[in-house]
C-alpha cells in the first residue's frame, strides 16, 4: 500500500499508531530515500512547512 493510501485510511488512534509504526520501519530500512533522517531535520522541516502553510492553503483554496 502506498503512503498516501495509508494516510487516507487513518480513521482512529490505532490506525495512526500503525501508520507511525510503518513510517518508523520504512525509515529504518530505506533511510537513503528519506529527506529528513534525523529528528533535528524533521523538526526544521516541520517548522518551515508551518511557516508557509497559509500560502499553501491560499493557493489550494
C-alpha distance matrix in Angstrom:
0.0 3.8 6.6 8.4 6.4 6.7 10.2 11.0 10.5 13.0 16.1 18.0 19.2 17.4 14.0 15.1 16.2 13.0 11.3 14.3 14.2 10.8 12.4 15.5 14.2 12.5 15.9 17.7 16.2 15.7 18.5 19.8 17.0 17.6 20.5 21.6 21.8 24.7 25.3 28.1 26.0 23.4 26.2 28.0 25.0 24.6 28.3 28.3 25.6 27.5 30.7 29.3 27.2 30.2 30.3 26.6 27.1 30.4 28.9 26.1 28.5
3.8 0.0 3.8 5.6 5.3 6.4 8.9 10.2 11.0 13.1 16.6 18.7 19.7 18.5 14.9 15.2 16.7 14.0 11.4 13.9 14.5 11.0 11.4 14.9 14.2 11.8 14.6 17.1 15.7 14.4 16.7 17.8 14.5 15.0 17.5 18.9 19.6 22.6 23.3 25.7 23.3 20.8 23.7 25.1 22.0 21.8 25.5 25.1 22.3 24.5 27.5 25.9 24.1 27.1 27.0 23.3 24.0 27.2 25.6 23.0 25.7
6.6 3.8 0.0 3.8 5.4 5.1 6.3 8.8 10.0 11.2 14.9 16.7 17.4 16.6 13.1 12.6 14.2 12.1 8.9 11.0 12.3 9.2 8.7 12.5 12.7 10.3 12.6 15.6 15.0 13.5 15.2 16.6 13.4 12.9 15.1 16.0 17.0 19.7 20.0 22.4 20.2 17.4 20.1 21.7 18.6 18.2 21.9 21.7 19.0 21.0 24.1 22.8 20.9 24.1 24.3 20.7 21.5 24.9 23.6 21.2 23.8
8.4 5.6 3.8 0.0 3.8 5.4 5.1 6.3 8.7 10.3 13.7 16.2 17.5 17.3 13.6 13.2 15.7 14.0 10.7 13.0 15.0 12.4 11.8 15.6 16.3 14.0 16.0 19.1 18.7 17.0 18.4 19.5 16.0 15.3 16.9 17.9 19.4 21.9 21.8 24.0 21.6 18.7 21.0 22.3 18.9 18.2 21.6 21.3 18.1 19.9 23.0 21.3 19.0 21.9 22.0 18.3 18.7 22.0 20.7 18.0 20.4
6.4 5.3 5.4 3.8 0.0 3.8 5.4 5.1 6.4 9.1 12.2 14.9 16.7 16.0 12.2 12.8 15.3 13.1 10.5 13.7 15.2 12.5 13.1 16.8 16.9 15.1 17.7 20.5 19.8 18.7 20.5 21.9 18.6 18.2 20.1 21.0 22.2 24.6 24.5 26.9 24.8 21.8 24.0 25.6 22.4 21.4 24.9 24.8 21.6 23.1 26.3 24.7 22.2 24.8 25.1 21.4 21.3 24.7 23.5 20.4 22.5
6.7 6.4 5.1 5.4 3.8 0.0 3.8 5.5 5.2 6.7 10.3 12.3 13.5 12.6 8.8 9.4 11.6 9.3 6.8 10.2 11.6 9.2 10.2 13.7 14.1 13.0 15.5 18.1 17.9 17.3 19.0 21.0 18.0 17.2 19.4 19.6 20.3 22.5 22.1 24.9 23.2 20.0 22.1 24.2 21.3 20.1 23.7 24.1 21.1 22.3 25.8 24.8 22.3 25.1 25.9 22.3 22.3 25.8 25.1 22.2 24.1
10.2 8.9 6.3 5.1 5.4 3.8 0.0 3.8 5.4 5.5 9.1 11.3 12.5 12.7 9.1 8.4 11.5 10.5 7.4 10.0 12.5 10.9 10.8 14.4 15.6 14.5 16.3 19.3 19.7 18.7 19.7 21.7 18.6 17.1 18.6 18.6 19.9 21.7 20.8 23.3 21.6 18.2 19.9 21.9 19.0 17.3 20.8 21.2 18.0 18.9 22.5 21.5 18.8 21.5 22.5 19.0 18.8 22.4 22.0 19.1 20.9
11.0 10.2 8.8 6.3 5.1 5.5 3.8 0.0 3.8 5.6 8.1 11.3 13.6 13.9 10.2 10.6 13.9 12.9 10.5 13.5 15.8 14.1 14.5 18.0 19.0 17.9 19.9 22.8 23.0 22.0 23.2 24.9 21.7 20.5 21.9 22.1 23.5 25.4 24.5 26.8 25.1 21.6 23.1 25.0 22.0 20.1 23.4 23.6 20.2 20.9 24.3 23.0 19.9 22.2 23.1 19.6 18.7 22.2 21.7 18.4 19.8
10.5 11.0 10.0 8.7 6.4 5.2 5.4 3.8 0.0 3.8 6.0 9.0 11.5 11.1 7.5 9.1 12.0 10.6 9.2 12.7 14.4 13.1 14.4 17.6 18.2 17.7 20.2 22.6 22.7 22.4 23.9 26.0 23.1 21.9 23.8 23.7 24.6 26.3 25.4 28.0 26.7 23.2 24.7 27.0 24.2 22.3 25.6 26.3 23.0 23.5 27.1 26.1 23.0 25.4 26.6 23.1 22.2 25.7 25.4 22.1 23.3
13.0 13.1 11.2 10.3 9.1 6.7 5.5 5.6 3.8 0.0 3.8 5.9 8.0 8.4 5.0 5.8 9.2 8.9 7.6 10.5 12.7 12.4 13.3 16.2 17.5 17.5 19.4 21.8 22.6 22.4 23.4 25.9 23.2 21.6 23.1 22.5 23.3 24.5 23.1 25.9 24.9 21.2 22.4 24.9 22.5 20.2 23.4 24.5 21.4 21.4 25.2 24.7 21.7 24.0 25.7 22.5 21.5 25.2 25.3 22.3 23.3
16.1 16.6 14.9 13.7 12.2 10.3 9.1 8.1 6.0 3.8 0.0 3.8 7.2 8.3 6.2 7.6 10.8 11.1 10.8 13.4 15.5 15.6 16.8 19.3 20.7 21.0 22.9 25.2 26.1 26.1 27.1 29.6 27.0 25.2 26.7 25.8 26.7 27.6 25.9 28.6 27.9 24.2 24.8 27.5 25.3 22.6 25.5 26.9 23.7 23.2 27.0 26.6 23.3 25.3 27.2 24.3 22.8 26.3 26.8 23.6 24.1
18.0 18.7 16.7 16.2 14.9 12.3 11.3 11.3 9.0 5.9 3.8 0.0 3.8 5.3 5.1 6.4 8.7 9.9 10.6 12.5 14.3 15.3 16.7 18.6 20.1 21.1 22.7 24.6 26.0 26.4 27.2 30.1 27.8 25.8 27.4 26.0 26.5 27.0 25.0 27.9 27.7 24.0 24.4 27.5 25.7 22.9 25.7 27.5 24.6 23.9 27.7 27.9 24.7 26.8 29.1 26.3 24.9 28.5 29.3 26.4 26.7
19.2 19.7 17.4 17.5 16.7 13.5 12.5 13.6 11.5 8.0 7.2 3.8 0.0 3.8 5.4 5.1 6.3 8.7 9.8 10.7 12.4 14.2 15.4 16.6 18.5 20.0 21.2 22.8 24.6 25.3 25.7 28.9 27.0 24.8 26.2 24.5 24.6 24.7 22.5 25.5 25.7 22.1 22.3 25.7 24.3 21.5 24.2 26.4 23.9 23.1 26.9 27.5 24.7 27.0 29.4 26.9 25.8 29.4 30.4 27.8 28.3
17.4 18.5 16.6 17.3 16.0 12.6 12.7 13.9 11.1 8.4 8.3 5.3 3.8 0.0 3.8 5.4 5.0 6.2 8.6 10.0 10.5 12.3 14.3 15.4 16.6 18.3 20.0 21.2 22.7 23.8 24.7 28.0 26.2 24.3 26.3 24.7 24.4 24.9 23.1 26.4 26.5 23.0 23.8 27.2 25.7 23.3 26.3 28.4 25.9 25.6 29.4 29.8 27.2 29.7 31.9 29.1 28.2 32.0 32.6 29.8 30.7
14.0 14.9 13.1 13.6 12.2 8.8 9.1 10.2 7.5 5.0 6.2 5.1 5.4 3.8 0.0 3.8 5.4 5.1 6.1 8.7 9.8 10.5 12.4 14.3 15.3 16.4 18.4 20.1 21.1 21.8 22.9 25.9 23.8 22.1 24.1 23.0 23.0 24.0 22.5 25.7 25.3 21.7 22.9 25.9 24.0 21.8 25.0 26.7 24.0 24.0 27.8 27.8 25.1 27.7 29.5 26.5 25.7 29.5 29.8 26.9 28.0
15.1 15.2 12.6 13.2 12.8 9.4 8.4 10.6 9.1 5.8 7.6 6.4 5.1 5.4 3.8 0.0 3.8 5.4 5.0 6.2 8.5 9.7 10.5 12.3 14.2 15.2 16.5 18.5 20.0 20.5 20.9 24.0 22.0 19.8 21.5 20.0 20.2 20.8 19.1 22.1 21.9 18.2 19.2 22.3 20.6 18.2 21.4 23.2 20.7 20.6 24.4 24.7 22.2 24.9 26.9 24.0 23.5 27.3 27.8 25.2 26.5
16.2 16.7 14.2 15.7 15.3 11.6 11.5 13.9 12.0 9.2 10.8 8.7 6.3 5.0 5.4 3.8 0.0 3.8 5.4 5.3 6.1 8.6 9.9 10.6 12.3 14.2 15.4 16.7 18.6 19.6 20.1 23.5 22.0 19.9 21.8 20.0 19.5 19.9 18.3 21.7 21.8 18.4 19.5 22.9 21.6 19.5 22.6 24.8 22.7 22.7 26.4 27.0 24.8 27.8 29.7 27.0 26.8 30.6 31.0 28.6 30.0
13.0 14.0 12.1 14.0 13.1 9.3 10.5 12.9 10.6 8.9 11.1 9.9 8.7 6.2 5.1 5.4 3.8 0.0 3.8 5.5 5.0 6.1 8.7 9.9 10.5 12.2 14.2 15.4 16.6 17.7 18.9 22.1 20.5 19.0 21.4 20.2 19.6 20.6 19.6 23.1 22.8 19.6 21.2 24.4 22.7 21.0 24.5 26.2 23.9 24.5 28.2 28.4 26.2 29.2 30.8 27.8 27.7 31.5 31.5 29.0 30.6
11.3 11.4 8.9 10.7 10.5 6.8 7.4 10.5 9.2 7.6 10.8 10.6 9.8 8.6 6.1 5.0 5.4 3.8 0.0 3.8 5.4 5.0 6.3 8.7 9.9 10.5 12.4 14.4 15.5 15.8 16.8 19.8 17.7 16.1 18.3 17.3 17.2 18.6 17.7 20.9 20.1 16.8 18.7 21.6 19.5 18.0 21.6 22.9 20.6 21.3 25.0 25.0 22.8 26.0 27.4 24.2 24.4 28.2 28.0 25.6 27.4
14.3 13.9 11.0 13.0 13.7 10.2 10.0 13.5 12.7 10.5 13.4 12.5 10.7 10.0 8.7 6.2 5.3 5.5 3.8 0.0 3.8 5.3 5.0 6.2 8.6 9.7 10.5 12.4 14.4 14.9 15.1 18.4 16.9 14.6 16.6 15.0 14.5 15.4 14.2 17.6 17.3 14.0 15.8 18.9 17.4 15.9 19.3 21.1 19.2 19.9 23.5 23.9 22.2 25.5 27.0 24.2 24.7 28.5 28.5 26.5 28.4
14.2 14.5 12.3 15.0 15.2 11.6 12.5 15.8 14.4 12.7 15.5 14.3 12.4 10.5 9.8 8.5 6.1 5.0 5.4 3.8 0.0 3.8 5.4 5.1 6.2 8.5 9.9 10.7 12.5 13.9 14.6 18.1 17.1 15.4 18.0 16.5 15.2 16.2 15.6 19.3 19.1 16.3 18.3 21.4 20.2 19.0 22.5 24.2 22.6 23.5 27.0 27.4 25.8 29.2 30.6 27.7 28.3 32.1 31.9 29.9 31.9
10.8 11.0 9.2 12.4 12.5 9.2 10.9 14.1 13.1 12.4 15.6 15.3 14.2 12.3 10.5 9.7 8.6 6.1 5.0 5.3 3.8 0.0 3.8 5.5 5.2 6.1 8.6 9.9 10.7 11.6 13.0 16.2 14.7 13.6 16.5 15.8 14.8 16.7 16.7 20.2 19.2 16.6 19.1 21.8 20.0 19.3 23.0 24.1 22.2 23.6 27.1 27.0 25.4 28.9 29.8 26.7 27.5 31.2 30.6 28.4 30.7
12.4 11.4 8.7 11.8 13.1 10.2 10.8 14.5 14.4 13.3 16.8 16.7 15.4 14.3 12.4 10.5 9.9 8.7 6.3 5.0 5.4 3.8 0.0 3.8 5.5 5.1 6.1 8.7 10.0 10.0 10.5 13.7 12.1 10.3 13.0 12.1 11.4 13.3 13.4 16.7 15.5 12.8 15.6 18.1 16.3 15.8 19.5 20.6 18.9 20.5 23.8 23.8 22.5 26.1 27.0 24.0 25.1 28.8 28.2 26.4 28.9
15.5 14.9 12.5 15.6 16.8 13.7 14.4 18.0 17.6 16.2 19.3 18.6 16.6 15.4 14.3 12.3 10.6 9.9 8.7 6.2 5.1 5.5 3.8 0.0 3.8 5.4 5.1 6.3 8.8 9.9 9.8 13.5 13.0 11.1 13.7 12.1 10.4 11.7 11.9 15.5 15.0 12.8 15.5 18.2 17.1 16.8 20.3 21.7 20.6 22.1 25.2 25.7 24.7 28.4 29.4 26.7 27.9 31.6 31.1 29.6 32.0
14.2 14.2 12.7 16.3 16.9 14.1 15.6 19.0 18.2 17.5 20.7 20.1 18.5 16.6 15.3 14.2 12.3 10.5 9.9 8.6 6.2 5.2 5.5 3.8 0.0 3.8 5.4 5.1 6.3 8.4 9.6 13.1 12.8 12.0 15.3 14.4 12.3 14.2 15.1 18.6 17.9 16.0 19.0 21.5 20.2 20.2 23.7 24.9 23.7 25.4 28.5 28.7 27.7 31.4 32.2 29.3 30.6 34.1 33.4 31.7 34.3
12.5 11.8 10.3 14.0 15.1 13.0 14.5 17.9 17.7 17.5 21.0 21.1 20.0 18.3 16.4 15.2 14.2 12.2 10.5 9.7 8.5 6.1 5.1 5.4 3.8 0.0 3.8 5.4 5.2 5.6 7.3 10.3 9.3 9.0 12.5 12.5 11.0 13.7 15.1 18.2 16.7 15.0 18.3 20.3 18.5 19.0 22.6 23.2 21.9 24.1 27.0 26.8 26.0 29.7 30.0 27.0 28.6 32.0 31.0 29.4 32.2
15.9 14.6 12.6 16.0 17.7 15.5 16.3 19.9 20.2 19.4 22.9 22.7 21.2 20.0 18.4 16.5 15.4 14.2 12.4 10.5 9.9 8.6 6.1 5.1 5.4 3.8 0.0 3.8 5.6 5.2 4.7 8.4 8.2 6.9 10.1 9.4 7.3 10.0 11.8 14.8 13.4 12.1 15.6 17.4 16.0 16.9 20.3 21.0 20.3 22.5 25.1 25.2 24.9 28.7 29.0 26.4 28.2 31.6 30.6 29.4 32.3
17.7 17.1 15.6 19.1 20.5 18.1 19.3 22.8 22.6 21.8 25.2 24.6 22.8 21.2 20.1 18.5 16.7 15.4 14.4 12.4 10.7 9.9 8.7 6.3 5.1 5.4 3.8 0.0 3.8 5.9 5.9 9.5 10.5 9.9 13.1 12.3 9.3 11.4 13.4 16.5 15.7 14.9 18.1 20.1 19.2 20.1 23.3 24.3 23.8 25.9 28.5 28.8 28.5 32.3 32.7 30.1 31.9 35.3 34.4 33.2 36.1
16.2 15.7 15.0 18.7 19.8 17.9 19.7 23.0 22.7 22.6 26.1 26.0 24.6 22.7 21.1 20.0 18.6 16.6 15.5 14.4 12.5 10.7 10.0 8.8 6.3 5.2 5.6 3.8 0.0 3.8 6.1 8.6 9.4 10.3 13.9 14.1 11.6 14.3 16.7 19.5 18.1 17.4 20.9 22.6 21.2 22.4 25.7 26.2 25.5 27.9 30.5 30.3 30.0 33.8 33.9 31.1 32.9 36.3 35.0 33.7 36.7
15.7 14.4 13.5 17.0 18.7 17.3 18.7 22.0 22.4 22.4 26.1 26.4 25.3 23.8 21.8 20.5 19.6 17.7 15.8 14.9 13.9 11.6 10.0 9.9 8.4 5.6 5.2 5.9 3.8 0.0 3.8 5.5 5.6 7.1 10.7 11.8 10.0 13.4 16.0 18.3 16.3 15.8 19.5 20.6 18.9 20.5 23.8 23.8 23.0 25.8 28.1 27.7 27.5 31.3 31.1 28.3 30.4 33.6 32.1 31.0 34.2
18.5 16.7 15.2 18.4 20.5 19.0 19.7 23.2 23.9 23.4 27.1 27.2 25.7 24.7 22.9 20.9 20.1 18.9 16.8 15.1 14.6 13.0 10.5 9.8 9.6 7.3 4.7 5.9 6.1 3.8 0.0 3.8 5.3 5.2 8.2 8.7 6.5 9.9 12.8 14.9 12.9 12.9 16.6 17.5 16.3 18.1 21.2 21.2 21.0 23.8 25.9 25.7 26.0 29.8 29.6 27.2 29.5 32.6 31.3 30.5 33.7
19.8 17.8 16.6 19.5 21.9 21.0 21.7 24.9 26.0 25.9 29.6 30.1 28.9 28.0 25.9 24.0 23.5 22.1 19.8 18.4 18.1 16.2 13.7 13.5 13.1 10.3 8.4 9.5 8.6 5.5 3.8 0.0 3.8 5.6 7.9 9.7 8.4 11.9 15.2 16.5 14.0 14.6 18.3 18.5 17.0 19.5 22.3 21.7 21.7 24.8 26.5 26.0 26.6 30.3 29.7 27.3 30.0 32.8 31.1 30.6 34.0
17.0 14.5 13.4 16.0 18.6 18.0 18.6 21.7 23.1 23.2 27.0 27.8 27.0 26.2 23.8 22.0 22.0 20.5 17.7 16.9 17.1 14.7 12.1 13.0 12.8 9.3 8.2 10.5 9.4 5.6 5.3 3.8 0.0 3.8 6.6 9.2 9.1 12.9 15.7 17.1 14.1 14.0 17.8 18.0 15.8 18.0 21.0 20.3 19.6 22.9 24.7 23.9 24.1 27.8 27.1 24.4 27.0 29.8 28.0 27.3 30.7
17.6 15.0 12.9 15.3 18.2 17.2 17.1 20.5 21.9 21.6 25.2 25.8 24.8 24.3 22.1 19.8 19.9 19.0 16.1 14.6 15.4 13.6 10.3 11.1 12.0 9.0 6.9 9.9 10.3 7.1 5.2 5.6 3.8 0.0 3.8 5.6 6.1 9.8 12.1 13.6 10.6 10.2 14.0 14.4 12.3 14.4 17.5 17.0 16.5 19.5 21.5 21.0 21.3 25.0 24.7 22.1 24.7 27.6 26.2 25.6 28.9
20.5 17.5 15.1 16.9 20.1 19.4 18.6 21.9 23.8 23.1 26.7 27.4 26.2 26.3 24.1 21.5 21.8 21.4 18.3 16.6 18.0 16.5 13.0 13.7 15.3 12.5 10.1 13.1 13.9 10.7 8.2 7.9 6.6 3.8 0.0 3.8 6.2 9.2 11.4 11.8 8.3 8.5 12.1 11.6 9.5 12.2 14.9 14.0 14.0 17.2 18.7 18.2 19.0 22.7 22.2 20.1 22.9 25.6 24.3 24.1 27.4
21.6 18.9 16.0 17.9 21.0 19.6 18.6 22.1 23.7 22.5 25.8 26.0 24.5 24.7 23.0 20.0 20.0 20.2 17.3 15.0 16.5 15.8 12.1 12.1 14.4 12.5 9.4 12.3 14.1 11.8 8.7 9.7 9.2 5.6 3.8 0.0 3.8 5.8 7.6 8.2 5.0 5.1 8.8 9.0 7.7 10.1 12.7 12.7 13.1 15.8 17.5 17.8 18.6 22.3 22.4 20.5 23.1 25.9 25.1 25.0 28.0
21.8 19.6 17.0 19.4 22.2 20.3 19.9 23.5 24.6 23.3 26.7 26.5 24.6 24.4 23.0 20.2 19.5 19.6 17.2 14.5 15.2 14.8 11.4 10.4 12.3 11.0 7.3 9.3 11.6 10.0 6.5 8.4 9.1 6.1 6.2 3.8 0.0 3.8 6.8 8.5 6.6 7.1 10.6 11.5 11.0 13.0 15.5 16.1 16.6 19.0 20.8 21.4 22.0 25.8 26.0 24.1 26.5 29.5 28.8 28.5 31.4
24.7 22.6 19.7 21.9 24.6 22.5 21.7 25.4 26.3 24.5 27.6 27.0 24.7 24.9 24.0 20.8 19.9 20.6 18.6 15.4 16.2 16.7 13.3 11.7 14.2 13.7 10.0 11.4 14.3 13.4 9.9 11.9 12.9 9.8 9.2 5.8 3.8 0.0 3.8 5.3 5.2 6.3 8.7 10.0 10.7 12.3 14.3 15.5 16.6 18.4 20.1 21.4 22.2 25.8 26.4 24.9 27.2 30.2 29.9 29.8 32.5
25.3 23.3 20.0 21.8 24.5 22.1 20.8 24.5 25.4 23.1 25.9 25.0 22.5 23.1 22.5 19.1 18.3 19.6 17.7 14.2 15.6 16.7 13.4 11.9 15.1 15.1 11.8 13.4 16.7 16.0 12.8 15.2 15.7 12.1 11.4 7.6 6.8 3.8 0.0 3.8 5.5 5.0 6.1 8.5 9.8 10.3 12.1 14.2 15.2 16.3 18.2 19.9 20.5 24.0 25.2 23.8 25.8 28.8 29.0 28.8 31.1
28.1 25.7 22.4 24.0 26.9 24.9 23.3 26.8 28.0 25.9 28.6 27.9 25.5 26.4 25.7 22.1 21.7 23.1 20.9 17.6 19.3 20.2 16.7 15.5 18.6 18.2 14.8 16.5 19.5 18.3 14.9 16.5 17.1 13.6 11.8 8.2 8.5 5.3 3.8 0.0 3.8 5.4 5.2 6.1 8.6 9.9 10.6 12.4 14.3 15.4 16.6 18.6 19.8 23.1 24.0 23.2 25.5 28.1 28.3 28.7 31.0
26.0 23.3 20.2 21.6 24.8 23.2 21.6 25.1 26.7 24.9 27.9 27.7 25.7 26.5 25.3 21.9 21.8 22.8 20.1 17.3 19.1 19.2 15.5 15.0 17.9 16.7 13.4 15.7 18.1 16.3 12.9 14.0 14.1 10.6 8.3 5.0 6.6 5.2 5.5 3.8 0.0 3.8 5.6 5.2 6.2 8.6 10.0 10.7 12.3 14.3 15.5 16.7 18.0 21.5 22.0 20.9 23.4 26.0 25.8 26.2 28.9
23.4 20.8 17.4 18.7 21.8 20.0 18.2 21.6 23.2 21.2 24.2 24.0 22.1 23.0 21.7 18.2 18.4 19.6 16.8 14.0 16.3 16.6 12.8 12.8 16.0 15.0 12.1 14.9 17.4 15.8 12.9 14.6 14.0 10.2 8.5 5.1 7.1 6.3 5.0 5.4 3.8 0.0 3.8 5.4 5.1 6.1 8.6 9.9 10.5 12.2 14.2 15.4 16.0 19.6 20.4 19.0 21.1 24.1 24.1 24.0 26.5
26.2 23.7 20.1 21.0 24.0 22.1 19.9 23.1 24.7 22.4 24.8 24.4 22.3 23.8 22.9 19.2 19.5 21.2 18.7 15.8 18.3 19.1 15.6 15.5 19.0 18.3 15.6 18.1 20.9 19.5 16.6 18.3 17.8 14.0 12.1 8.8 10.6 8.7 6.1 5.2 5.6 3.8 0.0 3.8 5.4 5.0 6.1 8.6 9.8 10.5 12.2 14.3 15.0 18.3 19.6 18.7 20.7 23.4 24.0 24.1 26.2
28.0 25.1 21.7 22.3 25.6 24.2 21.9 25.0 27.0 24.9 27.5 27.5 25.7 27.2 25.9 22.3 22.9 24.4 21.6 18.9 21.4 21.8 18.1 18.2 21.5 20.3 17.4 20.1 22.6 20.6 17.5 18.5 18.0 14.4 11.6 9.0 11.5 10.0 8.5 6.1 5.2 5.4 3.8 0.0 3.8 5.4 5.1 6.3 8.7 10.0 10.7 12.5 14.2 17.4 18.1 17.6 20.1 22.4 22.7 23.4 25.7
25.0 22.0 18.6 18.9 22.4 21.3 19.0 22.0 24.2 22.5 25.3 25.7 24.3 25.7 24.0 20.6 21.6 22.7 19.5 17.4 20.2 20.0 16.3 17.1 20.2 18.5 16.0 19.2 21.2 18.9 16.3 17.0 15.8 12.3 9.5 7.7 11.0 10.7 9.8 8.6 6.2 5.1 5.4 3.8 0.0 3.8 5.4 5.1 6.1 8.6 9.9 10.6 11.9 15.4 15.8 14.8 17.3 19.9 19.8 20.3 22.8
24.6 21.8 18.2 18.2 21.4 20.1 17.3 20.1 22.3 20.2 22.6 22.9 21.5 23.3 21.8 18.2 19.5 21.0 18.0 15.9 19.0 19.3 15.8 16.8 20.2 19.0 16.9 20.1 22.4 20.5 18.1 19.5 18.0 14.4 12.2 10.1 13.0 12.3 10.3 9.9 8.6 6.1 5.0 5.4 3.8 0.0 3.8 5.4 5.1 6.1 8.6 9.9 10.2 13.7 15.0 13.8 15.7 18.6 19.1 19.2 21.3
28.3 25.5 21.9 21.6 24.9 23.7 20.8 23.4 25.6 23.4 25.5 25.7 24.2 26.3 25.0 21.4 22.6 24.5 21.6 19.3 22.5 23.0 19.5 20.3 23.7 22.6 20.3 23.3 25.7 23.8 21.2 22.3 21.0 17.5 14.9 12.7 15.5 14.3 12.1 10.6 10.0 8.6 6.1 5.1 5.4 3.8 0.0 3.8 5.5 5.2 6.2 8.7 10.0 12.8 14.3 14.1 16.0 18.3 19.3 20.0 21.8
28.3 25.1 21.7 21.3 24.8 24.1 21.2 23.6 26.3 24.5 26.9 27.5 26.4 28.4 26.7 23.2 24.8 26.2 22.9 21.1 24.2 24.1 20.6 21.7 24.9 23.2 21.0 24.3 26.2 23.8 21.2 21.7 20.3 17.0 14.0 12.7 16.1 15.5 14.2 12.4 10.7 9.9 8.6 6.3 5.1 5.4 3.8 0.0 3.8 5.5 5.1 6.3 8.6 11.5 11.9 11.9 14.5 16.4 16.9 18.0 20.2
25.6 22.3 19.0 18.1 21.6 21.1 18.0 20.2 23.0 21.4 23.7 24.6 23.9 25.9 24.0 20.7 22.7 23.9 20.6 19.2 22.6 22.2 18.9 20.6 23.7 21.9 20.3 23.8 25.5 23.0 21.0 21.7 19.6 16.5 14.0 13.1 16.6 16.6 15.2 14.3 12.3 10.5 9.8 8.7 6.1 5.1 5.5 3.8 0.0 3.8 5.4 5.1 5.8 9.3 10.0 9.0 11.4 13.9 14.2 14.8 17.1
27.5 24.5 21.0 19.9 23.1 22.3 18.9 20.9 23.5 21.4 23.2 23.9 23.1 25.6 24.0 20.6 22.7 24.5 21.3 19.9 23.5 23.6 20.5 22.1 25.4 24.1 22.5 25.9 27.9 25.8 23.8 24.8 22.9 19.5 17.2 15.8 19.0 18.4 16.3 15.4 14.3 12.2 10.5 10.0 8.6 6.1 5.2 5.5 3.8 0.0 3.8 5.4 5.1 7.9 10.0 9.8 11.1 13.5 14.8 15.4 16.8
30.7 27.5 24.1 23.0 26.3 25.8 22.5 24.3 27.1 25.2 27.0 27.7 26.9 29.4 27.8 24.4 26.4 28.2 25.0 23.5 27.0 27.1 23.8 25.2 28.5 27.0 25.1 28.5 30.5 28.1 25.9 26.5 24.7 21.5 18.7 17.5 20.8 20.1 18.2 16.6 15.5 14.2 12.2 10.7 9.9 8.6 6.2 5.1 5.4 3.8 0.0 3.8 5.9 7.5 8.9 10.0 11.8 13.2 14.7 16.1 17.5
29.3 25.9 22.8 21.3 24.7 24.8 21.5 23.0 26.1 24.7 26.6 27.9 27.5 29.8 27.8 24.7 27.0 28.4 25.0 23.9 27.4 27.0 23.8 25.7 28.7 26.8 25.2 28.8 30.3 27.7 25.7 26.0 23.9 21.0 18.2 17.8 21.4 21.4 19.9 18.6 16.7 15.4 14.3 12.5 10.6 9.9 8.7 6.3 5.1 5.4 3.8 0.0 3.8 5.6 5.7 6.6 9.1 10.3 11.2 12.9 14.6
27.2 24.1 20.9 19.0 22.2 22.3 18.8 19.9 23.0 21.7 23.3 24.7 24.7 27.2 25.1 22.2 24.8 26.2 22.8 22.2 25.8 25.4 22.5 24.7 27.7 26.0 24.9 28.5 30.0 27.5 26.0 26.6 24.1 21.3 19.0 18.6 22.0 22.2 20.5 19.8 18.0 16.0 15.0 14.2 11.9 10.2 10.0 8.6 5.8 5.1 5.9 3.8 0.0 3.8 5.3 4.8 6.2 8.5 9.8 10.5 11.9
30.2 27.1 24.1 21.9 24.8 25.1 21.5 22.2 25.4 24.0 25.3 26.8 27.0 29.7 27.7 24.9 27.8 29.2 26.0 25.5 29.2 28.9 26.1 28.4 31.4 29.7 28.7 32.3 33.8 31.3 29.8 30.3 27.8 25.0 22.7 22.3 25.8 25.8 24.0 23.1 21.5 19.6 18.3 17.4 15.4 13.7 12.8 11.5 9.3 7.9 7.5 5.6 3.8 0.0 3.8 5.4 5.3 6.1 8.6 9.9 10.4
30.3 27.0 24.3 22.0 25.1 25.9 22.5 23.1 26.6 25.7 27.2 29.1 29.4 31.9 29.5 26.9 29.7 30.8 27.4 27.0 30.6 29.8 27.0 29.4 32.2 30.0 29.0 32.7 33.9 31.1 29.6 29.7 27.1 24.7 22.2 22.4 26.0 26.4 25.2 24.0 22.0 20.4 19.6 18.1 15.8 15.0 14.3 11.9 10.0 10.0 8.9 5.7 5.3 3.8 0.0 3.8 5.5 5.0 6.1 8.6 9.8
26.6 23.3 20.7 18.3 21.4 22.3 19.0 19.6 23.1 22.5 24.3 26.3 26.9 29.1 26.5 24.0 27.0 27.8 24.2 24.2 27.7 26.7 24.0 26.7 29.3 27.0 26.4 30.1 31.1 28.3 27.2 27.3 24.4 22.1 20.1 20.5 24.1 24.9 23.8 23.2 20.9 19.0 18.7 17.6 14.8 13.8 14.1 11.9 9.0 9.8 10.0 6.6 4.8 5.4 3.8 0.0 3.8 5.5 5.3 6.3 8.6
27.1 24.0 21.5 18.7 21.3 22.3 18.8 18.7 22.2 21.5 22.8 24.9 25.8 28.2 25.7 23.5 26.8 27.7 24.4 24.7 28.3 27.5 25.1 27.9 30.6 28.6 28.2 31.9 32.9 30.4 29.5 30.0 27.0 24.7 22.9 23.1 26.5 27.2 25.8 25.5 23.4 21.1 20.7 20.1 17.3 15.7 16.0 14.5 11.4 11.1 11.8 9.1 6.2 5.3 5.5 3.8 0.0 3.8 5.4 5.0 5.8
30.4 27.2 24.9 22.0 24.7 25.8 22.4 22.2 25.7 25.2 26.3 28.5 29.4 32.0 29.5 27.3 30.6 31.5 28.2 28.5 32.1 31.2 28.8 31.6 34.1 32.0 31.6 35.3 36.3 33.6 32.6 32.8 29.8 27.6 25.6 25.9 29.5 30.2 28.8 28.1 26.0 24.1 23.4 22.4 19.9 18.6 18.3 16.4 13.9 13.5 13.2 10.3 8.5 6.1 5.0 5.5 3.8 0.0 3.8 5.5 5.2
28.9 25.6 23.6 20.7 23.5 25.1 22.0 21.7 25.4 25.3 26.8 29.3 30.4 32.6 29.8 27.8 31.0 31.5 28.0 28.5 31.9 30.6 28.2 31.1 33.4 31.0 30.6 34.4 35.0 32.1 31.3 31.1 28.0 26.2 24.3 25.1 28.8 29.9 29.0 28.3 25.8 24.1 24.0 22.7 19.8 19.1 19.3 16.9 14.2 14.8 14.7 11.2 9.8 8.6 6.1 5.3 5.4 3.8 0.0 3.8 5.7
26.1 23.0 21.2 18.0 20.4 22.2 19.1 18.4 22.1 22.3 23.6 26.4 27.8 29.8 26.9 25.2 28.6 29.0 25.6 26.5 29.9 28.4 26.4 29.6 31.7 29.4 29.4 33.2 33.7 31.0 30.5 30.6 27.3 25.6 24.1 25.0 28.5 29.8 28.8 28.7 26.2 24.0 24.1 23.4 20.3 19.2 20.0 18.0 14.8 15.4 16.1 12.9 10.5 9.9 8.6 6.3 5.0 5.5 3.8 0.0 3.8
28.5 25.7 23.8 20.4 22.5 24.1 20.9 19.8 23.3 23.3 24.1 26.7 28.3 30.7 28.0 26.5 30.0 30.6 27.4 28.4 31.9 30.7 28.9 32.0 34.3 32.2 32.3 36.1 36.7 34.2 33.7 34.0 30.7 28.9 27.4 28.0 31.4 32.5 31.1 31.0 28.9 26.5 26.2 25.7 22.8 21.3 21.8 20.2 17.1 16.8 17.5 14.6 11.9 10.4 9.8 8.6 5.8 5.2 5.7 3.8 0.0
